[in-house]
Amino acid sequence: MNRFIVLFAVFVLAVLNAAGWWWFNRPVPVELSFNEPFPSVSFAPFRRGQGPITQVYPTSDQIAQDMKSLVGVARGVRTYTSREGLDVVPELGRKYGIEVTHSAWLGKKFAINDAEVDALIKAANAYPDVIKRVIVGNEVLLRQDLPPEQLIGYIRKVKAAVKQPVSYADVWAFWLKYPEVAREVDFLTIHILPYWEDEPIGVDGAAKHIVAIYKRMAEQFGKPILIGEAGWPTRGRSRGPAVADMENAARFVRTLALVSKENGFDYNVVEAFDQPWKAFLEGTVGAKWGVVDENRRVKYAMSGPVEPSPDWPRHAAAAVLIGSALSLALLWRRWERYELKGGLFVLVLAQLAGLFITWQTVNALAMAYDRLEDAWAWARILLHAALAVTLAWAAARQFRREPARLTWPWAEKFVPLYGFAAIVVGATLLLHGRYRDIPPVEFLAPCIGLTLYGLGRMMVLGQPWKEAFAAGRLFGGEGFGMARRFTIGLALSALAAPLSEAWALSRGDDFITSHPQWSDRLPLLVRALWENQEMCVWAAMVVVMILPFWAEWRLRLER
């Protein structure tokens, strides 16, 4: 190679890197549009570091700022508690002309329940011009915090003390399970969340699902209905055909608004703002249901194209700069040592390192929700970056005209470490996968980068595939004694990934009730094995990660 070829190759690869960021983040046309204020949005204005688990709550000034920001966006808000700082909401609602559906949070602690109910009654009687309806408890039956008879007792207490219509809020299926609760309320507050259904529903089927559920509940109970929660997450794991991303969130919320207007439905969008603390309970997806993110930036408009990631130019620039700087650091002064093929492998691995490091950083920090999670995210980022840079560095040492011999025992630990992590991920997805993130971005370097590195060892060094890919010999080592166990473990992990989707579906109460016969369930369970494309990608990546351990195992058998 010469310097001109090196510079030209770096430039071309940098352009391809940036083009990839543009292609996957270009604005997506969404034909639906709706430019009226929402009737109501869920209002739980927790910022980063705040939440009911840590018992750190928003200040009065923060709540006032958030209420003011909703003027013109929503005509009303729905709270989930009458305490924990949200006692100021009715006064702010009066100030900004926003109606309030006020609530009492009920759980397992009776003293807190009593305080919540008393605060709700007090607020409802003090602000009858602002608080138009009240809700006693949210998904209490779903969480099994209280039996229906105790819940009914709280509902009756509030009904006797306020003039506003009184309701209870839960997933629609739990109203059908406990019709005695429906008899006690003035109106039903039902949650319709296609993403969280036992049988997840893709955004294309959401409108039909909403209408069907609403009509079913109206016919069953004959009472006014508020769709108390309906929304879509903008980031997190996919569930079957339900994909969490910006485009689907915008499409769903626009669909909800149009369908509700056409059919006269009263609805509340969940939710106004992202709640970072919910990631502790539900994974990344739990924290990403807001129309506005945790930094108080609007995620998407109600008309026009949707940008998957408005910050992509900054991310693309970082990826290109890292990749190009690493490329020049490895080849600029040593260009004469490389044939074209060997040099190109080095430059591609270097540019991929920039891509992997940036993508992993964006993804990991978006998943973090407190300082401890920040530390864990940076630990993963540094590990991933170390492997990506090591692969490019090792290629630069080996793919010369006169290859250097590597003796890097420290680097030999990377591949088994990621192999073990992939096995653990498979087990956790299978055992309790509903709220577990699917981690393809976390394994880009040990899957794609390592595979390319192994192919380079075959094509540039002329090594047999077993020598080129063997897990214990990638960086000059003498072998890895647990290759057989890792091969089997990763194979089981790859199998566990799609099985986790079918297993989670098979345990859903609503799924069992809707499909009592195994002849009905089995086709749906089979379909669940491949319906989640993100899970299929992860399974394929795990299969690819088997190759180094299988090569090592075969090599040891031969010797």
N, C-alpha and C positions, 0 to 999 in steps of 0.2 A: 504493500500500500504506500501511497505518498500523502502528503499533508492535504493536498487538494481533495483527494478522494475521501480522506477522513472528515474534512470539513463539510463536504457535500453530503456524505452519509449522515453525519450528525444533524445537518439541516433538514434533510428529508425525513428522518425519524422523528425529529422534533415537530415538524409539520403534521405528521401522521398522529403523533401523540395529542397535539392540540385539536386536530380534526376529530379524533375520537371523543374528546370531551364535548366538543360542539355538537356532534351528531347525536349523542345520547342525552343531551340537555337542551336541544333546540325546542322552541315553543311548540306545544301540541295543540292542534285545533280542537276545540270543544264546541260543538254547534249550539248546544243549549245555552241560554242566557236568561238571567232574572235580575232585574235592577231595582227591586223594592226592598225595604228593610225587612229583616226577619221578624216574625211575630214575637219570638223569644229566643234567648240563648242561655245555655247553662253558664252560671257565673260562679266560678271558684278560682279567684285571682291569685293563686299561689305562684310565687316566683321561685327561681332556683334557690335551693337551700331551705325552702319553706314547705310545710306540709303537716298533716295531722299526726304522722308517725313521729316526727321530731318535735311536734307541738310548737313549731315556730310559725307564726301566722302573719299575714300581710298587715302593714300599718294602715291607719285610717287614711293617710295621705295617698298611699299606693292604691287603696280601694277606690278613693275618689278619682284618681287619675284614670283608672280602668273604667269606672262608670262613665266618666266624661267622654272617653274614647269611643263608647258605644252609641253616643248620640248620632242618629241618622243611620246607624248600622242595624239596630234592633229596637223594636218598640217596647220590649220587655225583657226581663231577666228571670231566670229560675235559680234560686239558691238551694243549698243542700243542708244548711244549718242556720239557726237563728242566733248562734253564739260565735265564738272564736273570731271576733272582730267584725263579723258580718251583720251585727246589730245596727251598724250605721247605714246599711244598704237602703232601707225604706226612706230615710231622710234624704239620701242622695238621689233616690228615685224621684222624690217630690221635686228636688232642685232641678234635675235634668229632664223631667218629663218622661221618665221610664217606669212602666208598670212593673210590679214585682210579684212573682209567684214565690211566696216565702215558705220555708220548710223547717221541719224539726228532724234532726238526725237521730235515729234510734239504733241501738246496738244491744250488747249483752249487759251493760252496766246500768242498773235501774236508776241510780242517782243522777247520772248524766242524762238519761232519758227524761226524767222528771224536770230537770233544769231546761232541757231543750223544749219540751212541751210548754212549760211556763213562759219561756222567752218568746215562743211563737205566738201564744195567746196574747201576751202583752203587746207585741208589735202589731198584730192584726187589729187589735182594738184601738191602738194609738194612731194607726195610719190606714184607715179604711179607704181613703181616697187613692192610695198608692198600691196597697196590697189587695189585689182583686180576687185571689184564691190562695189556699194554703194546702200544703202536702205534708202528711204525717208519716215519716219513714220513707226510706229509699232502699229498695231491694233487700229488705229485712228477711223476707221469706227465701229469697234466692241464697242468701248467705247463711240461712238457718240460725240467725241470731235470736229470734223470738218465735214462739208458736203463734198461730193465727189468733187464738183467743186473747193473748196478751196484746198483740198488735191492735186488735179490735177495741180493747179497753182504752188505749191511747187515742184512737180515732174518735171514740164516743166522748171522751173528755174534751177534746178540742171542739167538736161539733156543738157541744153544750155551751161553750164559752165564747164562740165567735159568730159573726154574721156571714162571713164569706163562705163560698162553697169549699168543701173539704174533700181531699183525696188521699190516696196512698199510691206510691210509684213502684212499679216492678216490671220485669220482662213480661211480655204479653202472655207467655205460656204459663206463668205462675198465677195469673188471674184465673185461668182455666182450671188449675189445680186446686185453688182455694176460692171457690165462688162465694163462700160465706163472707169473705172480706169485701167483695164487690157489692154485696147487699148493704153494707154500712156506709159507703161513700156517696157523695153527691155526683162525682164524675170519676171516670177511670183515667189514671195516668199510666200509659203503657209505653214500654221501651221497645223499639223496633230497630235492631242493629244487625243488618244482614251479615256483616263481617263476623260477628260473634255467635251467629246461630250454630247449633250443633251440626247442622248441615250448612256450611258456609255458602253464601250466595254472592256471585260476582256482581260487579256494579251494573252490568247490563240487565240483570234480572231484578234489580232493586225496586224499580217502580211497580212492577207487577206484584212483588212480595209485599210492599207497603200497603197497596190497595187491598190485597187479599186479606191480610191480617186485620186491617182496620174494619173491613166489612164483616169479617167473622166475629170480631169482638162486639161490634154494634148489634149484630143479630143475636149474639149470645146473651148480652146483658141489657140492651135497650137503654143505656145511659149515655150522657155526653162523654166524649173521649178527647183527651189531650195526648198527642204523641209526645211524651215527656222527654225522650231521648232518641235522636236519630242523627247519625253522622258517619264519618269515615276517617280512618287514620291516614296520615300523610307519610309515615315512615314506620318500618318494623317488619316482622315476618309475615309472609303470606299464609293464608289459611285456605287450602284448596284453591278454588278459582278466585277467591277474594284477595286481591293484591293491594297492599298498603303503599300508595304513592300519591304524589301531588295531583296528577291527572285524574285518578279515580276519585279522590276526595272532592275535587271541584265538580266533577261530573255528578257525583252522588248528591251533593248539597244543592246544585242547580236542579237536578231531577226532583228532589224532595220538595223544593219550593214550588215548582211548576205543578207537580202532581197534587200537592196539597191545595193549591189555588183552584185547580180544575175540579177537585172533589169536595171542596169546602172543609178540609181537614184543619184542625188547630194543631200546631206543632212547635216544638222547641229543639233547636239545633244543639247538639253536644259536640263541641263546646266553644265558648268564646276564646279561651286562652289555653295553650298547652300547659299541662301540669307535670313538671319534671318528676315529682315525687312518686307518681304512679308507676314509673318504670320499675320501682322496687317490687311491686306486686305483680305486674303484668308484662314485664319486659319493655323493650323500647316502644312497642306499639301502644302501650297504655298511656304513655306520656305525650302522644302526638295526635290528639284528636281536635286540637284547637283550630279555629279559623285564623287565629293570630298566634305566632310562635312565642316562646318564653321571653324573647327580647322585644316583644310588642311590635313585631313587623307583620303586616298582613301577608298571608301565604299565597293567596290566589284571589282573583277578582271573580265576580259573578257573571262576567261576560267576556268574550274574547278568548284567545289562546292562553294556555297555562304553561308556565315555565317550570320544568321539573326541579331545577336548581338555579336560582338567579345568581348565585355566587360562582358559577362554573368558570368564568374567565379567570378569576383569581386562582382557583384550583388548577386550571390548565397551565397557567403561567408557572405555578410552583412545581408542577410535575415536569414541565419542559426544562426549567432551570436546573432542577436536581439531576434529571437524566442527562442533560447536555454537559453540565459541570463534571459529572462523574465520567462521562465518555471522554472528555478532553483530558481529565486527570489521568486516565488509564492509558490513553493512546497518543496524546499529542507529542510527547518527546520520544516515543518508542515506536512510531509508526512504521519504521523500516524493518522491525522485527516480525511483521505480520504479513502473511498472504491475505488475499482479499477475503476468502471464506472465513478464516479465523478471526480477522479484524471485525467483520460484520457481526459475527456471533457476539463478540465482546460489546459492540456498540448497541446491539439490540437488547442485550441483558442490562446494560447500563440505563438505557432509556426506559425499559420496563421497570427497573428499580425506582426511577422517579415516579412513574405511574403508580406502582404498588404502594410506595411510601405515602404519597399524597392521598390516594383513595382510602387507604387504611386510616390515615389521620382524620380525614373528614368523617368517615364512618364511625370510628371509635369515639371521637369527641361528641358526635351527635347522640350517641347512645348513653354517655355519662350523664349523671344527674346530681352528683354531689362531689365533694373534694376527694373522698375515698375512691369513687368511681373514676374521677379524673386521673388519680395516680395509677389505677389499674389500666385505664385506657393508654396512658403513656408508656406503661411497661410493655403492653402488647405492641404498641407502635414501634418502640425501640427494638424489640425482638424481631419484628417483621422487617424493619429497616436493616438490621444487622445481617439477617439472612440474605436479603435482596442484594445488598452491597457485597457481601461475601461471595455470592455466586458470580457477580460481574468481575470482581477482583481475582477470583480463582480462575475464571475463564481467561482473563488477561495474562495470567501467569502461565497457563497451560497451552493456550491456543497460538503460541508463537511458532516461528519456524523451528526454534530450538526450545522445546517446552521445558519449563522449570519444574522440578519435583516438589510437590507440596508435602509438608509434614505439619498439618494443622489439626492436632487432636481436639482442640477446643471447638473447631467447626464441625467435627463429626457428631457433636451432640445435638445440632439443630434438627436434623431429620427425625431421629427418634423422639425428640421432644414434641414436634408437631404431629408425629404419628400417634403418640399417646394422647395428645389433646383431641385429635379427631376421633379416637376410640371413645373418649369420655363424652364428647359431644353426641355421638351416636346413642350412647346409653341414656343420657339425660333427655334427649328428644323422645326416645321410646317410652321412658318411664313417666315423664311429665312434660310433654312437648308443647302443650297449648300456649304457654307463655314464654317459651324459650326462643331466643333469636336464632335464626339460621345463619351460619357464619361464613359464607363463601368469600367475602372480602378479606376476612382474617387469614385466609389460607392461599392467597394468590401466589406468594413466593414459593412455598413448598409444593405447590401443585404445578402452576404454569412455568415459573422461573426454573425450578429444579428439572422439570421435563425438558425444557429447552437446553439447559446446561448438559444434561445427559445426552441429548441428541448431538450437541456440539462435540462431546467427547467421542461419539461414534464417528461423526463425519469429518472432524478435523484431525483427531488423533488416531482414527482408524481402529478404535477398540471394539471388541465384540459387545453386544448390547448388555450382557451380564456384567462385564467389567465396567462399562460406561455408566451403568445405573446403580450398581450395588451400593446399598445404603452405608456400609461401613468402609467404603473405599473411595468416596467422592472427593475427599480432601487429603488423600495420602494415608488413610488408615489401613488397618490390617484385617478388618472384618467386624461384623456386628452379630454377636452370638444369639440374640433374641429375634432374629429376622423371621423365623417361622411363626412365632407367637404374634408378632406384629402383623404379618400377612393375614393370618386368620382373624385377628382382632379387627383389622381394617375392613376385611371382607364382610364381617358381621355388622360393622358400623355402617357400611354402605347399604346393606340390606335393611338395617334398622331405620334408616332415614325415611323411605317411602312407607314402611310398615307403621311408623309412628303416626302418620296421617290416618291410616285405616284404623289403627288401635284407638286413637282419640275419638274418631267418629263412632266407633262401635260402642263406646261407653257413654255416649250422650243420652240422657233421659228422654229428650224429645225425639231423638232418632229412633230409640227403641219403641217409644209409644207410637210414632208415625208408621213404623215398619215392624209390626209384631212377628211377621213370618221371616225366617231366614232366607227363604227364596226371594223375598223382596230386598233384604239387606245386602245379600252377597254381591249383586252387581254394583251397588253403590260403594261397597267397601273396596271392590276391585278397582273401580274408577278412581277412588281416593289415592291409590298407589301412585298414579301418574298425573293427577289433576293439578297438583301444586308444582308449578314449574321451577320455583326457587328451590324447593326440596329436591327435585330431580337434578338440578344443576349441582347441588351440594353432594348428592349421592355419586354423580359422575366424577366430581373432583376427588372424592374419597377413593374411588376405583383407580383413578390415575395415581394417587399417592401410594397405592399398593406396590407399584412397579419397582421402586428401589428396594423394598424389603423382599419382594418375590425374587428379584435378580440376585440379591445377596443369599437368599435361601438356596436357590438353584446352584449358585457358585460353590457354596459350602458343601452341598451334596456331591457335586462332581469331584471335589478335592478331598 
